[in-house]
């Protein structure tokens, strides 16, 4: 059981790092970037889900 919990935590960590890198690379304002990053850091799973559906997109996705 502990192996699955560790694996799940690793998946959440990787997804949150991906979200933060995408937020920083977006064309959003600095304040919006800080807000989204704090949301993802403070609420890792819920923040990631909210960012995935409503957050700023990276510059490469907008082109």
PDBQT receptor file of N, H, CA, C and O in Angstrom, charges set to zero:
ATOM      1  N   UNK A   1       0.826  -1.196   0.000  1.00  0.00    +0.000 N 
ATOM      2  CA  UNK A   1       0.000   0.000   0.000  1.00  0.00    +0.000 C 
ATOM      3  C   UNK A   1       0.867   1.257   0.000  1.00  0.00    +0.000 C 
ATOM      4  O   UNK A   1       0.527   2.229  -0.674  1.00  0.00    +0.000 OA
ATOM      5  N   UNK A   2       1.954   1.264   0.721  1.00  0.00    +0.000 N 
ATOM      6  H   UNK A   2       2.231   0.474   1.268  1.00  0.00    +0.000 HD
ATOM      7  CA  UNK A   2       2.823   2.436   0.789  1.00  0.00    +0.000 C 
ATOM      8  C   UNK A   2       3.480   2.721  -0.556  1.00  0.00    +0.000 C 
ATOM      9  O   UNK A   2       3.746   3.879  -0.877  1.00  0.00    +0.000 OA
ATOM     10  N   UNK A   3       3.745   1.679  -1.351  1.00  0.00    +0.000 N 
ATOM     11  H   UNK A   3       3.529   0.738  -1.091  1.00  0.00    +0.000 HD
ATOM     12  CA  UNK A   3       4.372   1.889  -2.643  1.00  0.00    +0.000 C 
ATOM     13  C   UNK A   3       3.463   2.704  -3.560  1.00  0.00    +0.000 C 
ATOM     14  O   UNK A   3       3.936   3.556  -4.313  1.00  0.00    +0.000 OA
ATOM     15  N   UNK A   4       2.155   2.440  -3.494  1.00  0.00    +0.000 N 
ATOM     16  H   UNK A   4       1.772   1.748  -2.882  1.00  0.00    +0.000 HD
ATOM     17  CA  UNK A   4       1.209   3.172  -4.320  1.00  0.00    +0.000 C 
ATOM     18  C   UNK A   4       1.081   4.626  -3.871  1.00  0.00    +0.000 C 
ATOM     19  O   UNK A   4       0.940   5.524  -4.701  1.00  0.00    +0.000 OA
ATOM     20  N   UNK A   5       1.128   4.854  -2.580  1.00  0.00    +0.000 N 
ATOM     21  H   UNK A   5       1.242   4.125  -1.906  1.00  0.00    +0.000 HD
ATOM     22  CA  UNK A   5       1.037   6.220  -2.068  1.00  0.00    +0.000 C 
ATOM     23  C   UNK A   5       2.254   7.030  -2.513  1.00  0.00    +0.000 C 
ATOM     24  O   UNK A   5       2.116   8.194  -2.890  1.00  0.00    +0.000 OA
ATOM     25  N   UNK A   6       3.423   6.437  -2.473  1.00  0.00    +0.000 N 
ATOM     26  H   UNK A   6       3.535   5.492  -2.167  1.00  0.00    +0.000 HD
ATOM     27  CA  UNK A   6       4.633   7.115  -2.923  1.00  0.00    +0.000 C 
ATOM     28  C   UNK A   6       4.599   7.399  -4.411  1.00  0.00    +0.000 C 
ATOM     29  O   UNK A   6       5.028   8.464  -4.854  1.00  0.00    +0.000 OA
ATOM     30  N   UNK A   7       4.090   6.453  -5.182  1.00  0.00    +0.000 N 
ATOM     31  H   UNK A   7       3.741   5.588  -4.822  1.00  0.00    +0.000 HD
ATOM     32  CA  UNK A   7       3.981   6.633  -6.627  1.00  0.00    +0.000 C 
ATOM     33  C   UNK A   7       2.975   7.725  -6.959  1.00  0.00    +0.000 C 
ATOM     34  O   UNK A   7       3.209   8.531  -7.859  1.00  0.00    +0.000 OA
ATOM     35  N   UNK A   8       1.858   7.759  -6.242  1.00  0.00    +0.000 N 
ATOM     36  H   UNK A   8       1.667   7.104  -5.511  1.00  0.00    +0.000 HD
ATOM     37  CA  UNK A   8       0.853   8.807  -6.448  1.00  0.00    +0.000 C 
ATOM     38  C   UNK A   8       1.407  10.175  -6.115  1.00  0.00    +0.000 C 
ATOM     39  O   UNK A   8       1.141  11.144  -6.827  1.00  0.00    +0.000 OA
ATOM     40  N   UNK A   9       2.170  10.267  -5.045  1.00  0.00    +0.000 N 
ATOM     41  H   UNK A   9       2.386   9.480  -4.466  1.00  0.00    +0.000 HD
ATOM     42  CA  UNK A   9       2.801  11.532  -4.676  1.00  0.00    +0.000 C 
ATOM     43  C   UNK A   9       3.793  11.999  -5.721  1.00  0.00    +0.000 C 
ATOM     44  O   UNK A   9       3.902  13.195  -5.996  1.00  0.00    +0.000 OA
ATOM     45  N   UNK A  10       4.514  11.059  -6.302  1.00  0.00    +0.000 N 
ATOM     46  H   UNK A  10       4.425  10.089  -6.079  1.00  0.00    +0.000 HD
ATOM     47  CA  UNK A  10       5.467  11.399  -7.354  1.00  0.00    +0.000 C 
ATOM     48  C   UNK A  10       4.745  11.921  -8.596  1.00  0.00    +0.000 C 
ATOM     49  O   UNK A  10       5.203  12.869  -9.234  1.00  0.00    +0.000 OA
ATOM     50  N   UNK A  11       3.629  11.306  -8.931  1.00  0.00    +0.000 N 
ATOM     51  H   UNK A  11       3.256  10.536  -8.413  1.00  0.00    +0.000 HD
ATOM     52  CA  UNK A  11       2.839  11.774 -10.077  1.00  0.00    +0.000 C 
ATOM     53  C   UNK A  11       2.326  13.189  -9.833  1.00  0.00    +0.000 C 
ATOM     54  O   UNK A  11       2.391  14.032 -10.728  1.00  0.00    +0.000 OA
ATOM     55  N   UNK A  12       1.819  13.458  -8.633  1.00  0.00    +0.000 N 
ATOM     56  H   UNK A  12       1.767  12.773  -7.907  1.00  0.00    +0.000 HD
ATOM     57  CA  UNK A  12       1.329  14.806  -8.300  1.00  0.00    +0.000 C 
ATOM     58  C   UNK A  12       2.471  15.816  -8.372  1.00  0.00    +0.000 C 
ATOM     59  O   UNK A  12       2.282  16.927  -8.868  1.00  0.00    +0.000 OA
ATOM     60  N   UNK A  13       3.644  15.445  -7.887  1.00  0.00    +0.000 N 
ATOM     61  H   UNK A  13       3.798  14.543  -7.485  1.00  0.00    +0.000 HD
ATOM     62  CA  UNK A  13       4.799  16.338  -7.940  1.00  0.00    +0.000 C 
ATOM     63  C   UNK A  13       5.175  16.673  -9.374  1.00  0.00    +0.000 C 
ATOM     64  O   UNK A  13       5.405  17.838  -9.699  1.00  0.00    +0.000 OA
ATOM     65  N   UNK A  14       5.240  15.672 -10.226  1.00  0.00    +0.000 N 
ATOM     66  H   UNK A  14       5.053  14.726  -9.962  1.00  0.00    +0.000 HD
ATOM     67  CA  UNK A  14       5.601  15.903 -11.633  1.00  0.00    +0.000 C 
ATOM     68  C   UNK A  14       4.556  16.775 -12.326  1.00  0.00    +0.000 C 
ATOM     69  O   UNK A  14       4.913  17.682 -13.078  1.00  0.00    +0.000 OA
ATOM     70  N   UNK A  15       3.283  16.514 -12.084  1.00  0.00    +0.000 N 
ATOM     71  H   UNK A  15       2.994  15.777 -11.473  1.00  0.00    +0.000 HD
ATOM     72  CA  UNK A  15       2.230  17.324 -12.703  1.00  0.00    +0.000 C 
ATOM     73  C   UNK A  15       2.279  18.774 -12.219  1.00  0.00    +0.000 C 
ATOM     74  O   UNK A  15       2.070  19.698 -13.004  1.00  0.00    +0.000 OA
ATOM     75  N   UNK A  16       2.552  18.971 -10.936  1.00  0.00    +0.000 N 
ATOM     76  H   UNK A  16       2.722  18.220 -10.298  1.00  0.00    +0.000 HD
ATOM     77  CA  UNK A  16       2.634  20.332 -10.407  1.00  0.00    +0.000 C 
ATOM     78  C   UNK A  16       3.841  21.082 -10.964  1.00  0.00    +0.000 C 
ATOM     79  O   UNK A  16       3.749  22.277 -11.244  1.00  0.00    +0.000 OA
ATOM     80  N   UNK A  17       4.967  20.396 -11.127  1.00  0.00    +0.000 N 
ATOM     81  H   UNK A  17       5.042  19.425 -10.899  1.00  0.00    +0.000 HD
ATOM     82  CA  UNK A  17       6.142  21.034 -11.728  1.00  0.00    +0.000 C 
ATOM     83  C   UNK A  17       5.832  21.423 -13.169  1.00  0.00    +0.000 C 
ATOM     84  O   UNK A  17       6.198  22.510 -13.615  1.00  0.00    +0.000 OA
ATOM     85  N   UNK A  18       5.156  20.533 -13.897  1.00  0.00    +0.000 N 
ATOM     86  H   UNK A  18       4.858  19.650 -13.535  1.00  0.00    +0.000 HD
ATOM     87  CA  UNK A  18       4.765  20.838 -15.280  1.00  0.00    +0.000 C 
ATOM     88  C   UNK A  18       3.844  22.051 -15.320  1.00  0.00    +0.000 C 
ATOM     89  O   UNK A  18       3.991  22.916 -16.183  1.00  0.00    +0.000 OA
ATOM     90  N   UNK A  19       2.894  22.119 -14.390  1.00  0.00    +0.000 N 
ATOM     91  H   UNK A  19       2.774  21.416 -13.688  1.00  0.00    +0.000 HD
ATOM     92  CA  UNK A  19       1.969  23.247 -14.344  1.00  0.00    +0.000 C 
ATOM     93  C   UNK A  19       2.712  24.549 -14.052  1.00  0.00    +0.000 C 
ATOM     94  O   UNK A  19       2.443  25.567 -14.689  1.00  0.00    +0.000 OA
ATOM     95  N   UNK A  20       3.633  24.530 -13.110  1.00  0.00    +0.000 N 
ATOM     96  H   UNK A  20       3.852  23.702 -12.592  1.00  0.00    +0.000 HD
ATOM     97  CA  UNK A  20       4.368  25.740 -12.742  1.00  0.00    +0.000 C 
ATOM     98  C   UNK A  20       5.241  26.216 -13.900  1.00  0.00    +0.000 C 
ATOM     99  O   UNK A  20       5.312  27.415 -14.169  1.00  0.00    +0.000 OA
ATOM    100  N   UNK A  21       5.903  25.288 -14.586  1.00  0.00    +0.000 N 
ATOM    101  H   UNK A  21       5.845  24.313 -14.368  1.00  0.00    +0.000 HD
ATOM    102  CA  UNK A  21       6.718  25.666 -15.743  1.00  0.00    +0.000 C 
ATOM    103  C   UNK A  21       5.837  26.267 -16.833  1.00  0.00    +0.000 C 
ATOM    104  O   UNK A  21       6.225  27.244 -17.472  1.00  0.00    +0.000 OA
ATOM    105  N   UNK A  22       4.673  25.700 -17.047  1.00  0.00    +0.000 N 
ATOM    106  H   UNK A  22       4.358  24.906 -16.527  1.00  0.00    +0.000 HD
ATOM    107  CA  UNK A  22       3.746  26.225 -18.041  1.00  0.00    +0.000 C 
ATOM    108  C   UNK A  22       3.218  27.601 -17.642  1.00  0.00    +0.000 C 
ATOM    109  O   UNK A  22       3.064  28.481 -18.489  1.00  0.00    +0.000 OA
ATOM    110  N   UNK A  23       2.943  27.784 -16.359  1.00  0.00    +0.000 N 
ATOM    111  H   UNK A  23       3.068  27.070 -15.671  1.00  0.00    +0.000 HD
ATOM    112  CA  UNK A  23       2.472  29.085 -15.876  1.00  0.00    +0.000 C 
ATOM    113  C   UNK A  23       3.539  30.144 -16.094  1.00  0.00    +0.000 C 
ATOM    114  O   UNK A  23       3.239  31.237 -16.575  1.00  0.00    +0.000 OA
ATOM    115  N   UNK A  24       4.776  29.834 -15.747  1.00  0.00    +0.000 N 
ATOM    116  H   UNK A  24       5.020  28.946 -15.356  1.00  0.00    +0.000 HD
ATOM    117  CA  UNK A  24       5.866  30.801 -15.901  1.00  0.00    +0.000 C 
ATOM    118  C   UNK A  24       6.096  31.134 -17.371  1.00  0.00    +0.000 C 
ATOM    119  O   UNK A  24       6.436  32.270 -17.702  1.00  0.00    +0.000 OA
ATOM    120  N   UNK A  25       5.915  30.157 -18.255  1.00  0.00    +0.000 N 
ATOM    121  H   UNK A  25       5.639  29.234 -17.986  1.00  0.00    +0.000 HD
ATOM    122  CA  UNK A  25       6.113  30.385 -19.675  1.00  0.00    +0.000 C 
ATOM    123  C   UNK A  25       4.928  31.000 -20.383  1.00  0.00    +0.000 C 
ATOM    124  O   UNK A  25       4.985  31.230 -21.591  1.00  0.00    +0.000 OA
ATOM    125  N   UNK A  26       3.861  31.269 -19.667  1.00  0.00    +0.000 N 
ATOM    126  H   UNK A  26       3.815  31.082 -18.686  1.00  0.00    +0.000 HD
ATOM    127  CA  UNK A  26       2.666  31.827 -20.298  1.00  0.00    +0.000 C 
ATOM    128  C   UNK A  26       2.826  33.331 -20.519  1.00  0.00    +0.000 C 
ATOM    129  O   UNK A  26       3.767  33.954 -20.027  1.00  0.00    +0.000 OA
ATOM    130  N   UNK A  27       1.892  33.887 -21.265  1.00  0.00    +0.000 N 
ATOM    131  H   UNK A  27       1.128  33.381 -21.665  1.00  0.00    +0.000 HD
ATOM    132  CA  UNK A  27       1.937  35.320 -21.534  1.00  0.00    +0.000 C 
ATOM    133  C   UNK A  27       1.070  36.113 -20.549  1.00  0.00    +0.000 C 
ATOM    134  O   UNK A  27       0.766  37.280 -20.797  1.00  0.00    +0.000 OA
ATOM    135  N   UNK A  28       0.680  35.502 -19.457  1.00  0.00    +0.000 N 
ATOM    136  H   UNK A  28       0.927  34.555 -19.255  1.00  0.00    +0.000 HD
ATOM    137  CA  UNK A  28      -0.137  36.175 -18.452  1.00  0.00    +0.000 C 
ATOM    138  C   UNK A  28       0.693  37.228 -17.720  1.00  0.00    +0.000 C 
ATOM    139  O   UNK A  28       1.922  37.227 -17.789  1.00  0.00    +0.000 OA
ATOM    140  N   UNK A  29       0.005  38.116 -17.026  1.00  0.00    +0.000 N 
ATOM    141  H   UNK A  29      -0.994  38.116 -16.970  1.00  0.00    +0.000 HD
ATOM    142  CA  UNK A  29       0.712  39.148 -16.264  1.00  0.00    +0.000 C 
ATOM    143  C   UNK A  29       1.458  38.519 -15.094  1.00  0.00    +0.000 C 
ATOM    144  O   UNK A  29       1.197  37.378 -14.715  1.00  0.00    +0.000 OA
ATOM    145  N   UNK A  30       2.377  39.272 -14.537  1.00  0.00    +0.000 N 
ATOM    146  H   UNK A  30       2.589  40.199 -14.845  1.00  0.00    +0.000 HD
ATOM    147  CA  UNK A  30       3.175  38.766 -13.425  1.00  0.00    +0.000 C 
ATOM    148  C   UNK A  30       2.297  38.431 -12.226  1.00  0.00    +0.000 C 
ATOM    149  O   UNK A  30       2.514  37.417 -11.562  1.00  0.00    +0.000 OA
ATOM    150  N   UNK A  31       1.320  39.266 -11.947  1.00  0.00    +0.000 N 
ATOM    151  H   UNK A  31       1.144  40.089 -12.486  1.00  0.00    +0.000 HD
ATOM    152  CA  UNK A  31       0.416  39.002 -10.821  1.00  0.00    +0.000 C 
ATOM    153  C   UNK A  31      -0.380  37.721 -11.014  1.00  0.00    +0.000 C 
ATOM    154  O   UNK A  31      -0.566  36.949 -10.074  1.00  0.00    +0.000 OA
ATOM    155  N   UNK A  32      -0.852  37.498 -12.243  1.00  0.00    +0.000 N 
ATOM    156  H   UNK A  32      -0.701  38.125 -13.007  1.00  0.00    +0.000 HD
ATOM    157  CA  UNK A  32      -1.602  36.269 -12.528  1.00  0.00    +0.000 C 
ATOM    158  C   UNK A  32      -0.702  35.050 -12.398  1.00  0.00    +0.000 C 
ATOM    159  O   UNK A  32      -1.129  34.012 -11.893  1.00  0.00    +0.000 OA
ATOM    160  N   UNK A  33       0.537  35.171 -12.848  1.00  0.00    +0.000 N 
ATOM    161  H   UNK A  33       0.884  36.015 -13.258  1.00  0.00    +0.000 HD
ATOM    162  CA  UNK A  33       1.478  34.055 -12.727  1.00  0.00    +0.000 C 
ATOM    163  C   UNK A  33       1.724  33.714 -11.263  1.00  0.00    +0.000 C 
ATOM    164  O   UNK A  33       1.749  32.541 -10.890  1.00  0.00    +0.000 OA
ATOM    165  N   UNK A  34       1.905  34.741 -10.432  1.00  0.00    +0.000 N 
ATOM    166  H   UNK A  34       1.884  35.694 -10.734  1.00  0.00    +0.000 HD
ATOM    167  CA  UNK A  34       2.132  34.515  -8.999  1.00  0.00    +0.000 C 
ATOM    168  C   UNK A  34       0.907  33.866  -8.367  1.00  0.00    +0.000 C 
ATOM    169  O   UNK A  34       1.034  32.927  -7.581  1.00  0.00    +0.000 OA
ATOM    170  N   UNK A  35      -0.268  34.360  -8.706  1.00  0.00    +0.000 N 
ATOM    171  H   UNK A  35      -0.371  35.123  -9.344  1.00  0.00    +0.000 HD
ATOM    172  CA  UNK A  35      -1.500  33.789  -8.155  1.00  0.00    +0.000 C 
ATOM    173  C   UNK A  35      -1.697  32.338  -8.538  1.00  0.00    +0.000 C 
ATOM    174  O   UNK A  35      -2.006  31.507  -7.685  1.00  0.00    +0.000 OA
ATOM    175  N   UNK A  36      -1.521  32.024  -9.813  1.00  0.00    +0.000 N 
ATOM    176  H   UNK A  36      -1.270  32.700 -10.506  1.00  0.00    +0.000 HD
ATOM    177  CA  UNK A  36      -1.686  30.632 -10.250  1.00  0.00    +0.000 C 
ATOM    178  C   UNK A  36      -0.633  29.730  -9.623  1.00  0.00    +0.000 C 
ATOM    179  O   UNK A  36      -0.936  28.605  -9.225  1.00  0.00    +0.000 OA
ATOM    180  N   UNK A  37       0.605  30.214  -9.531  1.00  0.00    +0.000 N 
ATOM    181  H   UNK A  37       0.852  31.128  -9.854  1.00  0.00    +0.000 HD
ATOM    182  CA  UNK A  37       1.667  29.401  -8.927  1.00  0.00    +0.000 C 
ATOM    183  C   UNK A  37       1.364  29.131  -7.463  1.00  0.00    +0.000 C 
ATOM    184  O   UNK A  37       1.537  28.005  -6.996  1.00  0.00    +0.000 OA
ATOM    185  N   UNK A  38       0.917  30.139  -6.733  1.00  0.00    +0.000 N 
ATOM    186  H   UNK A  38       0.776  31.053  -7.112  1.00  0.00    +0.000 HD
ATOM    187  CA  UNK A  38       0.559  29.930  -5.329  1.00  0.00    +0.000 C 
ATOM    188  C   UNK A  38      -0.597  28.948  -5.183  1.00  0.00    +0.000 C 
ATOM    189  O   UNK A  38      -0.594  28.117  -4.275  1.00  0.00    +0.000 OA
ATOM    190  N   UNK A  39      -1.580  29.039  -6.068  1.00  0.00    +0.000 N 
ATOM    191  H   UNK A  39      -1.582  29.714  -6.805  1.00  0.00    +0.000 HD
ATOM    192  CA  UNK A  39      -2.709  28.109  -6.020  1.00  0.00    +0.000 C 
ATOM    193  C   UNK A  39      -2.229  26.671  -6.208  1.00  0.00    +0.000 C 
ATOM    194  O   UNK A  39      -2.655  25.774  -5.480  1.00  0.00    +0.000 OA
ATOM    195  N   UNK A  40      -1.350  26.450  -7.175  1.00  0.00    +0.000 N 
ATOM    196  H   UNK A  40      -1.004  27.179  -7.766  1.00  0.00    +0.000 HD
ATOM    197  CA  UNK A  40      -0.849  25.098  -7.435  1.00  0.00    +0.000 C 
ATOM    198  C   UNK A  40       0.016  24.611  -6.271  1.00  0.00    +0.000 C 
ATOM    199  O   UNK A  40      -0.011  23.426  -5.939  1.00  0.00    +0.000 OA
ATOM    200  N   UNK A  41       0.782  25.509  -5.651  1.00  0.00    +0.000 N 
ATOM    201  H   UNK A  41       0.804  26.472  -5.921  1.00  0.00    +0.000 HD
ATOM    202  CA  UNK A  41       1.640  25.099  -4.541  1.00  0.00    +0.000 C 
ATOM    203  C   UNK A  41       0.860  24.830  -3.259  1.00  0.00    +0.000 C 
ATOM    204  O   UNK A  41       1.158  23.880  -2.536  1.00  0.00    +0.000 OA
ATOM    205  N   UNK A  42      -0.140  25.665  -2.976  1.00  0.00    +0.000 N 
ATOM    206  H   UNK A  42      -0.382  26.437  -3.563  1.00  0.00    +0.000 HD
ATOM    207  CA  UNK A  42      -0.885  25.536  -1.717  1.00  0.00    +0.000 C 
ATOM    208  C   UNK A  42      -1.899  24.393  -1.783  1.00  0.00    +0.000 C 
ATOM    209  O   UNK A  42      -2.073  23.659  -0.810  1.00  0.00    +0.000 OA
ATOM    210  N   UNK A  43      -2.563  24.243  -2.922  1.00  0.00    +0.000 N 
ATOM    211  H   UNK A  43      -2.421  24.839  -3.712  1.00  0.00    +0.000 HD
ATOM    212  CA  UNK A  43      -3.549  23.168  -3.111  1.00  0.00    +0.000 C 
ATOM    213  C   UNK A  43      -3.087  22.296  -4.275  1.00  0.00    +0.000 C 
ATOM    214  O   UNK A  43      -3.576  22.471  -5.391  1.00  0.00    +0.000 OA
ATOM    215  N   UNK A  44      -2.168  21.369  -4.053  1.00  0.00    +0.000 N 
ATOM    216  H   UNK A  44      -1.770  21.228  -3.146  1.00  0.00    +0.000 HD
ATOM    217  CA  UNK A  44      -1.528  20.668  -5.161  1.00  0.00    +0.000 C 
ATOM    218  C   UNK A  44      -2.491  19.971  -6.126  1.00  0.00    +0.000 C 
ATOM    219  O   UNK A  44      -2.376  20.169  -7.336  1.00  0.00    +0.000 OA
ATOM    220  N   UNK A  45      -3.408  19.186  -5.647  1.00  0.00    +0.000 N 
ATOM    221  H   UNK A  45      -3.501  19.025  -4.665  1.00  0.00    +0.000 HD
ATOM    222  CA  UNK A  45      -4.274  18.433  -6.548  1.00  0.00    +0.000 C 
ATOM    223  C   UNK A  45      -5.398  19.313  -7.082  1.00  0.00    +0.000 C 
ATOM    224  O   UNK A  45      -5.617  19.375  -8.291  1.00  0.00    +0.000 OA
ATOM    225  N   UNK A  46      -6.100  19.983  -6.198  1.00  0.00    +0.000 N 
ATOM    226  H   UNK A  46      -5.922  19.932  -5.215  1.00  0.00    +0.000 HD
ATOM    227  CA  UNK A  46      -7.213  20.846  -6.609  1.00  0.00    +0.000 C 
ATOM    228  C   UNK A  46      -6.687  22.015  -7.446  1.00  0.00    +0.000 C 
ATOM    229  O   UNK A  46      -7.293  22.376  -8.455  1.00  0.00    +0.000 OA
ATOM    230  N   UNK A  47      -5.579  22.599  -7.038  1.00  0.00    +0.000 N 
ATOM    231  H   UNK A  47      -5.086  22.306  -6.219  1.00  0.00    +0.000 HD
ATOM    232  CA  UNK A  47      -4.992  23.706  -7.787  1.00  0.00    +0.000 C 
ATOM    233  C   UNK A  47      -4.587  23.299  -9.185  1.00  0.00    +0.000 C 
ATOM    234  O   UNK A  47      -4.774  24.059 -10.135  1.00  0.00    +0.000 OA
ATOM    235  N   UNK A  48      -4.024  22.087  -9.321  1.00  0.00    +0.000 N 
ATOM    236  H   UNK A  48      -3.871  21.470  -8.549  1.00  0.00    +0.000 HD
ATOM    237  CA  UNK A  48      -3.650  21.600 -10.642  1.00  0.00    +0.000 C 
ATOM    238  C   UNK A  48      -4.880  21.420 -11.528  1.00  0.00    +0.000 C 
ATOM    239  O   UNK A  48      -4.863  21.784 -12.704  1.00  0.00    +0.000 OA
ATOM    240  N   UNK A  49      -5.932  20.865 -10.968  1.00  0.00    +0.000 N 
ATOM    241  H   UNK A  49      -5.946  20.569 -10.013  1.00  0.00    +0.000 HD
ATOM    242  CA  UNK A  49      -7.151  20.638 -11.744  1.00  0.00    +0.000 C 
ATOM    243  C   UNK A  49      -7.756  21.972 -12.194  1.00  0.00    +0.000 C 
ATOM    244  O   UNK A  49      -8.166  22.114 -13.346  1.00  0.00    +0.000 OA
ATOM    245  N   UNK A  50      -7.811  22.947 -11.280  1.00  0.00    +0.000 N 
ATOM    246  H   UNK A  50      -7.479  22.832 -10.344  1.00  0.00    +0.000 HD
ATOM    247  CA  UNK A  50      -8.347  24.263 -11.638  1.00  0.00    +0.000 C 
ATOM    248  C   UNK A  50      -7.473  24.909 -12.705  1.00  0.00    +0.000 C 
ATOM    249  O   UNK A  50      -7.989  25.465 -13.674  1.00  0.00    +0.000 OA
ATOM    250  N   UNK A  51      -6.152  24.840 -12.537  1.00  0.00    +0.000 N 
ATOM    251  H   UNK A  51      -5.732  24.388 -11.750  1.00  0.00    +0.000 HD
ATOM    252  CA  UNK A  51      -5.247  25.417 -13.533  1.00  0.00    +0.000 C 
ATOM    253  C   UNK A  51      -5.424  24.728 -14.882  1.00  0.00    +0.000 C 
ATOM    254  O   UNK A  51      -5.420  25.392 -15.918  1.00  0.00    +0.000 OA
ATOM    255  N   UNK A  52      -5.577  23.415 -14.881  1.00  0.00    +0.000 N 
ATOM    256  H   UNK A  52      -5.580  22.875 -14.039  1.00  0.00    +0.000 HD
ATOM    257  CA  UNK A  52      -5.684  22.668 -16.136  1.00  0.00    +0.000 C 
ATOM    258  C   UNK A  52      -6.871  23.133 -16.966  1.00  0.00    +0.000 C 
ATOM    259  O   UNK A  52      -6.779  23.228 -18.190  1.00  0.00    +0.000 OA
ATOM    260  N   UNK A  53      -7.986  23.423 -16.303  1.00  0.00    +0.000 N 
ATOM    261  H   UNK A  53      -8.061  23.346 -15.308  1.00  0.00    +0.000 HD
ATOM    262  CA  UNK A  53      -9.183  23.821 -17.033  1.00  0.00    +0.000 C 
ATOM    263  C   UNK A  53      -9.309  25.330 -17.228  1.00  0.00    +0.000 C 
ATOM    264  O   UNK A  53      -9.909  25.760 -18.213  1.00  0.00    +0.000 OA
ATOM    265  N   UNK A  54      -8.768  26.145 -16.329  1.00  0.00    +0.000 N 
ATOM    266  H   UNK A  54      -8.281  25.795 -15.528  1.00  0.00    +0.000 HD
ATOM    267  CA  UNK A  54      -9.008  27.586 -16.390  1.00  0.00    +0.000 C 
ATOM    268  C   UNK A  54      -7.750  28.440 -16.418  1.00  0.00    +0.000 C 
ATOM    269  O   UNK A  54      -7.843  29.658 -16.571  1.00  0.00    +0.000 OA
ATOM    270  N   UNK A  55      -6.593  27.841 -16.277  1.00  0.00    +0.000 N 
ATOM    271  H   UNK A  55      -6.518  26.851 -16.153  1.00  0.00    +0.000 HD
ATOM    272  CA  UNK A  55      -5.370  28.619 -16.153  1.00  0.00    +0.000 C 
ATOM    273  C   UNK A  55      -4.835  29.151 -17.468  1.00  0.00    +0.000 C 
ATOM    274  O   UNK A  55      -5.333  28.806 -18.540  1.00  0.00    +0.000 OA
ATOM    275  N   UNK A  56      -3.811  30.001 -17.376  1.00  0.00    +0.000 N 
ATOM    276  H   UNK A  56      -3.407  30.281 -16.505  1.00  0.00    +0.000 HD
ATOM    277  CA  UNK A  56      -3.205  30.557 -18.580  1.00  0.00    +0.000 C 
ATOM    278  C   UNK A  56      -2.467  29.471 -19.362  1.00  0.00    +0.000 C 
ATOM    279  O   UNK A  56      -1.882  28.560 -18.777  1.00  0.00    +0.000 OA
ATOM    280  N   UNK A  57      -2.502  29.578 -20.661  1.00  0.00    +0.000 N 
ATOM    281  H   UNK A  57      -2.978  30.318 -21.136  1.00  0.00    +0.000 HD
ATOM    282  CA  UNK A  57      -1.827  28.604 -21.518  1.00  0.00    +0.000 C 
ATOM    283  C   UNK A  57      -0.432  29.094 -21.852  1.00  0.00    +0.000 C 
ATOM    284  O   UNK A  57      -0.168  30.296 -21.828  1.00  0.00    +0.000 OA
ATOM    285  N   UNK A  58       0.461  28.170 -22.163  1.00  0.00    +0.000 N 
ATOM    286  H   UNK A  58       0.247  27.193 -22.183  1.00  0.00    +0.000 HD
ATOM    287  CA  UNK A  58       1.817  28.542 -22.508  1.00  0.00    +0.000 C 
ATOM    288  C   UNK A  58       1.839  29.253 -23.859  1.00  0.00    +0.000 C 
ATOM    289  O   UNK A  58       0.870  29.188 -24.616  1.00  0.00    +0.000 OA
ATOM    290  N   UNK A  59       2.913  29.910 -24.149  1.00  0.00    +0.000 N 
ATOM    291  H   UNK A  59       3.700  29.963 -23.534  1.00  0.00    +0.000 HD
ATOM    292  CA  UNK A  59       3.022  30.664 -25.404  1.00  0.00    +0.000 C 
ATOM    293  C   UNK A  59       2.980  29.734 -26.611  1.00  0.00    +0.000 C 
ATOM    294  O   UNK A  59       2.394  30.086 -27.634  1.00  0.00    +0.000 OA
ATOM    295  N   UNK A  60       3.585  28.563 -26.511  1.00  0.00    +0.000 N 
ATOM    296  H   UNK A  60       4.061  28.278 -25.679  1.00  0.00    +0.000 HD
ATOM    297  CA  UNK A  60       3.613  27.629 -27.640  1.00  0.00    +0.000 C 
ATOM    298  C   UNK A  60       2.213  27.087 -27.948  1.00  0.00    +0.000 C 
ATOM    299  O   UNK A  60       1.922  26.782 -29.105  1.00  0.00    +0.000 OA
ATOM    300  N   UNK A  61       1.356  26.962 -26.959  1.00  0.00    +0.000 N 
ATOM    301  H   UNK A  61       1.592  27.210 -26.019  1.00  0.00    +0.000 HD
ATOM    302  CA  UNK A  61      -0.003  26.465 -27.191  1.00  0.00    +0.000 C 
ATOM    303  C   UNK A  61      -0.887  27.543 -27.820  1.00  0.00    +0.000 C 
ATOM    304  O   UNK A  61      -1.867  27.224 -28.494  1.00  0.00    +0.000 OA
ATOM    305  N   UNK A  62      -0.553  28.801 -27.607  1.00  0.00    +0.000 N 
ATOM    306  H   UNK A  62       0.243  29.060 -27.059  1.00  0.00    +0.000 HD
ATOM    307  CA  UNK A  62      -1.363  29.889 -28.136  1.00  0.00    +0.000 C 
ATOM    308  C   UNK A  62      -1.074  30.161 -29.608  1.00  0.00    +0.000 C 
ATOM    309  O   UNK A  62      -1.885  30.776 -30.300  1.00  0.00    +0.000 OA
ATOM    310  N   UNK A  63       0.060  29.712 -30.077  1.00  0.00    +0.000 N 
ATOM    311  H   UNK A  63       0.719  29.212 -29.514  1.00  0.00    +0.000 HD
ATOM    312  CA  UNK A  63       0.457  29.985 -31.472  1.00  0.00    +0.000 C 
ATOM    313  C   UNK A  63      -0.152  28.993 -32.414  1.00  0.00    +0.000 C 
ATOM    314  O   UNK A  63       0.073  29.070 -33.622  1.00  0.00    +0.000 OA
TER     315      UNK A  63
